[in-house]
C-alpha cells in the first residue's frame, strides 16, 4: 500500500488556512484530527486518504477544479 508522510497532510491544511479556508471541517471529513494535532513526524497515511483530502481541498471554495 502506498503511503504519504503526515507532514504533507499538515502542509495541505496550512495552505487552506492561508487561502482563507477553515481546514478543521475538511480534516474531520477525511478522518483526521485538527491541523495543530497532526504530527510532522507521525505515522504515514494511506495515499488514498491524502487523495481524498486533495479532492476535498480542490472543492473547498465551491469552485470546480480545472
N, C-alpha and C positions, 0 to 999 in steps of 0.2 A: 504494500500500500504506500502510495506517495504521501509525503508529509511536508509541512511548511513550518518554519520557525515561528514561535508565538510573537516574536518581535515584529513580524510582518503584519499580524493582526493589529497590533498596537499602533503601528505606523498608519495603517488604513484608518483606524478610528481617530487618530490625531488629525489626519488630513481632513476628515469630515468636519471635525471641530473647527479647524482653521477656515474652512469654507462656510462656516456658519450653521452647520447641521449638528443636531444632537445625536451623538453616537450611541448613547445608552440604549435607546429602543432598538436600534439596528443590532447591536451586540446581543441584546436579550433575545431577539427573534432568531439569531443564529446560534443560540445556546451558549453564549459566552457571558462572562461577568463584565463589570464596568471596566473601562479603559485603565483606570488607575490600579485596578487589581490584576491586570494582565501582566504576568512576569515576563521580562525581556529574555530571561534565560530559563523559562519553564519548558514543560513538555511540548513537543512539536504537535501541531494539529493536523488532522487529515486534510489533504488538499481539497477534498470535496467541501469541507466546511469553509475553507478560505474562498473557494469558487462561489459558494452561496453568499458569502459576505460581500464579495466583489459585485455580484449581480444586484444585491440589495442596495449597495452603495451607489451603483450606477443609476438607480432609480430613486434615490433618496430625496432628490429635489423635485420629483414629479415629472421630469423631462425624460424623454426616451434617449437611451444611449445609442449614439450613432457614430 
